[in-house]
C-alpha cells in the first residue's frame, strides 16, 4: 500500500479511497487506505447480492461445486483435521462450540462433528444448506448479518473459509464474527492469497493476465499481511498462519489451465496426490510444517490466519 500514484489513478467512493491497482471485467480494483486491503470499487449494496447467493450461485455459477467437493473430501479432510487439531489445542478440553460461517455443503461441519465438536453452520445458498443438513449438520439458512448473528450464541471457535472475498463489507463481517467469540475463543479465516509473488511470476510465465480476479463474485483481494492487519484492528492475537499448494506453480511449469477446466481439474488432482503422499508415508507433520513455511514467506494458494480473542475480553469488539 506504499506505491506512488498520479492523481488520475486515485479513486474514492464514500469512505473507500486509494490507488487503482488494476481493472477486471469492467470493475476498478483499488488498494483501499480505509480498509487496508484491495477491493472492487464501488462495492455493491448487500441487498443486490442476496438473491444471487441464495438461489443462483451454486446452480448457475458453481454447478459442479458440490459434486467436486464430495469427490475431494478425502483430500479436504487433511486441512479440515489440521484446523480442528489447532483449535483443540488452543481452546483446551471441554470447549467444543464451533460456528462455520458460509458452511457451503457442510463437509467441514461433518468432520468437526466426527471429532466431537458441537458444530453449527450458517449458509445463504438453499442448495448448499440442504446438502449440509443431509450430512447431519445443523445449519441456519441465511446471510451472516446483524440480525442472524443476534440469534446465535457465543462460540469457542468461529471459522470463515472462502467467505470474505465475497462480502461487500469484509471488515463488518470480521467484527461480527469476533463478537460471537467467547473470551479465549479462536477465529480462523481463510481467503484466496491474491497478488502473491508466485502469481506475479506465473502471470509473466504464461501471459494470461491477472486470472485470479473474479468480480463481481470476488469483491475483496487479501494477502497474509492485509488479512492479519484486519484481524489486528479487532484486537485479536495472531497465533498461526498456513496455506495450501500454490496452483499457480503449474502455470510456472508451463501447464496453462486458465480457461481450460479439464486441465485445471487435472492439475488439481496432482496437488491432491502431492498432499496425500505425505499421509501415505505417515508424514502428516512434514506436510503441515511445509505449508507453514510457505505461509511464512507469504506464498501458497490460500492465506489462512488463526487468531485468539484475549481471555480478558469481557466486551464486544467495537
ZIQUIBEL-V556144 format. One record per residue. N is the residue number from 1. RES is the residue in one letter. OMEGA is omega in radians with two decimals (* if undefined). Layout:
BEGIN
n=N res=RES omega=OMEGA
n=N res=RES omega=OMEGA
END
This chain:
BEGIN
n=1 res=X omega=-3.06
n=2 res=X omega=-3.06
n=3 res=X omega=3.06
n=4 res=X omega=-3.09
n=5 res=X omega=3.02
n=6 res=X omega=-3.13
n=7 res=X omega=-3.10
n=8 res=X omega=-3.11
n=9 res=X omega=-3.09
n=10 res=X omega=-3.06
n=11 res=X omega=-3.13
n=12 res=X omega=3.01
n=13 res=X omega=-3.07
n=14 res=X omega=-3.13
n=15 res=X omega=-3.06
n=16 res=X omega=3.14
n=17 res=X omega=3.12
n=18 res=X omega=-3.14
n=19 res=X omega=3.01
n=20 res=X omega=-3.12
n=21 res=X omega=3.12
n=22 res=X omega=3.03
n=23 res=X omega=3.12
n=24 res=X omega=3.07
n=25 res=X omega=3.11
n=26 res=X omega=-3.11
n=27 res=X omega=2.97
n=28 res=X omega=3.05
n=29 res=X omega=-3.09
n=30 res=X omega=2.98
n=31 res=X omega=-2.87
n=32 res=X omega=3.10
n=33 res=X omega=-3.09
n=34 res=X omega=-3.06
n=35 res=X omega=-3.10
n=36 res=X omega=3.08
n=37 res=X omega=-3.14
n=38 res=X omega=3.06
n=39 res=X omega=3.09
n=40 res=X omega=3.03
n=41 res=X omega=-0.04
n=42 res=X omega=3.05
n=43 res=X omega=-3.11
n=44 res=X omega=3.02
n=45 res=X omega=-3.12
n=46 res=X omega=-3.08
n=47 res=X omega=-3.11
n=48 res=X omega=-3.11
n=49 res=X omega=-2.95
n=50 res=X omega=-3.11
n=51 res=X omega=-3.14
n=52 res=X omega=-3.07
n=53 res=X omega=-3.13
n=54 res=X omega=-2.99
n=55 res=X omega=-2.91
n=56 res=X omega=-2.89
n=57 res=X omega=-3.12
n=58 res=X omega=-3.11
n=59 res=X omega=-3.03
n=60 res=X omega=-3.04
n=61 res=X omega=-3.08
n=62 res=X omega=-3.02
n=63 res=X omega=-3.12
n=64 res=X omega=-3.00
n=65 res=X omega=-3.08
n=66 res=X omega=3.11
n=67 res=X omega=3.13
n=68 res=X omega=3.11
n=69 res=X omega=3.11
n=70 res=X omega=3.13
n=71 res=X omega=-3.04
n=72 res=X omega=-2.95
n=73 res=X omega=3.10
n=74 res=X omega=3.09
n=75 res=X omega=3.12
n=76 res=X omega=-3.10
n=77 res=X omega=3.10
n=78 res=X omega=-3.14
n=79 res=X omega=3.13
n=80 res=X omega=3.12
n=81 res=X omega=3.04
n=82 res=X omega=-3.10
n=83 res=X omega=-3.08
n=84 res=X omega=3.09
n=85 res=X omega=3.09
n=86 res=X omega=3.14
n=87 res=X omega=-3.09
n=88 res=X omega=3.11
n=89 res=X omega=-3.06
n=90 res=X omega=-3.04
n=91 res=X omega=3.10
n=92 res=X omega=-3.08
n=93 res=X omega=3.05
n=94 res=X omega=3.13
n=95 res=X omega=-2.98
n=96 res=X omega=3.12
n=97 res=X omega=-3.05
n=98 res=X omega=3.04
n=99 res=X omega=3.07
n=100 res=X omega=-3.12
n=101 res=X omega=-3.03
n=102 res=X omega=-2.98
n=103 res=X omega=3.13
n=104 res=X omega=-3.08
n=105 res=X omega=2.91
n=106 res=X omega=-3.07
n=107 res=X omega=3.08
n=108 res=X omega=3.09
n=109 res=X omega=-3.14
n=110 res=X omega=3.12
n=111 res=X omega=3.12
n=112 res=X omega=3.12
n=113 res=X omega=-3.12
n=114 res=X omega=3.11
n=115 res=X omega=3.06
n=116 res=X omega=3.10
n=117 res=X omega=2.97
n=118 res=X omega=-2.92
n=119 res=X omega=3.13
n=120 res=X omega=3.13
n=121 res=X omega=2.97
n=122 res=X omega=-2.96
n=123 res=X omega=-3.11
n=124 res=X omega=-3.08
n=125 res=X omega=3.14
n=126 res=X omega=-3.14
n=127 res=X omega=-3.11
n=128 res=X omega=3.14
n=129 res=X omega=3.12
n=130 res=X omega=3.13
n=131 res=X omega=3.12
n=132 res=X omega=3.11
n=133 res=X omega=3.12
n=134 res=X omega=3.09
n=135 res=X omega=3.13
n=136 res=X omega=-3.09
n=137 res=X omega=3.01
n=138 res=X omega=-3.02
n=139 res=X omega=2.93
n=140 res=X omega=3.13
n=141 res=X omega=-3.13
n=142 res=X omega=-3.14
n=143 res=X omega=3.07
n=144 res=X omega=-3.13
n=145 res=X omega=-3.09
n=146 res=X omega=-3.11
n=147 res=X omega=-3.12
n=148 res=X omega=3.13
n=149 res=X omega=-3.12
n=150 res=X omega=-3.12
n=151 res=X omega=-3.10
n=152 res=X omega=3.08
n=153 res=X omega=2.99
n=154 res=X omega=-3.10
n=155 res=X omega=3.06
n=156 res=X omega=3.11
n=157 res=X omega=2.97
n=158 res=X omega=-3.09
n=159 res=X omega=3.02
n=160 res=X omega=3.10
n=161 res=X omega=3.14
n=162 res=X omega=3.11
n=163 res=X omega=-2.98
n=164 res=X omega=-3.13
n=165 res=X omega=-3.05
n=166 res=X omega=-2.92
n=167 res=X omega=-3.10
n=168 res=X omega=3.09
n=169 res=X omega=-3.07
n=170 res=X omega=-3.13
n=171 res=X omega=3.12
n=172 res=X omega=3.11
n=173 res=X omega=3.11
n=174 res=X omega=-3.14
n=175 res=X omega=3.13
n=176 res=X omega=3.13
n=177 res=X omega=-3.13
n=178 res=X omega=3.13
n=179 res=X omega=3.12
n=180 res=X omega=-3.12
n=181 res=X omega=2.92
n=182 res=X omega=3.06
n=183 res=X omega=-3.07
n=184 res=X omega=-3.12
n=185 res=X omega=-3.01
n=186 res=X omega=3.01
n=187 res=X omega=3.12
n=188 res=X omega=-3.11
n=189 res=X omega=3.07
n=190 res=X omega=3.14
n=191 res=X omega=2.98
n=192 res=X omega=3.12
n=193 res=X omega=-2.97
n=194 res=X omega=-3.03
n=195 res=X omega=3.12
n=196 res=X omega=-3.12
n=197 res=X omega=3.09
n=198 res=X omega=3.06
n=199 res=X omega=3.11
n=200 res=X omega=3.11
n=201 res=X omega=-3.13
n=202 res=X omega=3.12
n=203 res=X omega=3.11
n=204 res=X omega=-3.08
n=205 res=X omega=-3.04
n=206 res=X omega=3.06
n=207 res=X omega=3.13
n=208 res=X omega=-3.10
n=209 res=X omega=-3.10
n=210 res=X omega=-3.02
n=211 res=X omega=-3.10
n=212 res=X omega=3.12
n=213 res=X omega=-3.04
n=214 res=X omega=3.02
n=215 res=X omega=0.13
n=216 res=X omega=-3.11
n=217 res=X omega=3.03
n=218 res=X omega=-3.09
n=219 res=X omega=-3.04
n=220 res=X omega=-3.07
n=221 res=X omega=-3.08
n=222 res=X omega=2.80
n=223 res=X omega=-3.09
n=224 res=X omega=-3.05
n=225 res=X omega=-3.11
n=226 res=X omega=3.08
n=227 res=X omega=3.11
n=228 res=X omega=3.09
n=229 res=X omega=3.12
n=230 res=X omega=3.13
n=231 res=X omega=3.11
n=232 res=X omega=3.09
n=233 res=X omega=3.13
n=234 res=X omega=3.12
n=235 res=X omega=3.03
n=236 res=X omega=3.13
n=237 res=X omega=3.13
n=238 res=X omega=-3.12
n=239 res=X omega=-3.08
n=240 res=X omega=2.95
n=241 res=X omega=3.09
n=242 res=X omega=-3.07
n=243 res=X omega=3.09
n=244 res=X omega=-3.04
n=245 res=X omega=-3.11
n=246 res=X omega=3.11
n=247 res=X omega=-3.13
n=248 res=X omega=3.08
n=249 res=X omega=3.10
n=250 res=X omega=3.08
n=251 res=X omega=3.13
n=252 res=X omega=3.11
n=253 res=X omega=3.04
n=254 res=X omega=3.12
n=255 res=X omega=-3.03
n=256 res=X omega=-3.11
n=257 res=X omega=-3.10
n=258 res=X omega=-3.10
n=259 res=X omega=-3.14
n=260 res=X omega=-3.06
n=261 res=X omega=-3.12
n=262 res=X omega=3.11
n=263 res=X omega=3.09
n=264 res=X omega=3.12
n=265 res=X omega=3.11
n=266 res=X omega=3.08
n=267 res=X omega=3.09
n=268 res=X omega=3.11
n=269 res=X omega=3.13
n=270 res=X omega=3.13
n=271 res=X omega=3.04
n=272 res=X omega=-3.14
n=273 res=X omega=3.12
n=274 res=X omega=-3.12
n=275 res=X omega=-3.09
n=276 res=X omega=3.11
n=277 res=X omega=3.08
n=278 res=X omega=-3.08
n=279 res=X omega=-3.13
n=280 res=X omega=-3.13
n=281 res=X omega=-3.14
n=282 res=X omega=-3.06
n=283 res=X omega=3.12
n=284 res=X omega=-3.10
n=285 res=X omega=-3.13
n=286 res=X omega=3.09
n=287 res=X omega=-3.14
n=288 res=X omega=-3.14
n=289 res=X omega=3.12
n=290 res=X omega=-3.11
n=291 res=X omega=3.03
n=292 res=X omega=3.12
n=293 res=X omega=3.08
n=294 res=X omega=-3.13
n=295 res=X omega=3.11
n=296 res=X omega=3.11
n=297 res=X omega=-3.14
n=298 res=X omega=-3.13
n=299 res=X omega=-3.03
n=300 res=X omega=-3.04
n=301 res=X omega=-3.12
n=302 res=X omega=2.88
n=303 res=X omega=3.13
n=304 res=X omega=-3.11
n=305 res=X omega=3.13
n=306 res=X omega=-3.11
n=307 res=X omega=-3.08
n=308 res=X omega=3.02
n=309 res=X omega=-3.09
n=310 res=X omega=-3.10
n=311 res=X omega=-3.13
n=312 res=X omega=3.14
n=313 res=X omega=3.07
n=314 res=X omega=-3.10
n=315 res=X omega=3.11
n=316 res=X omega=3.05
n=317 res=X omega=-3.06
n=318 res=X omega=*
END
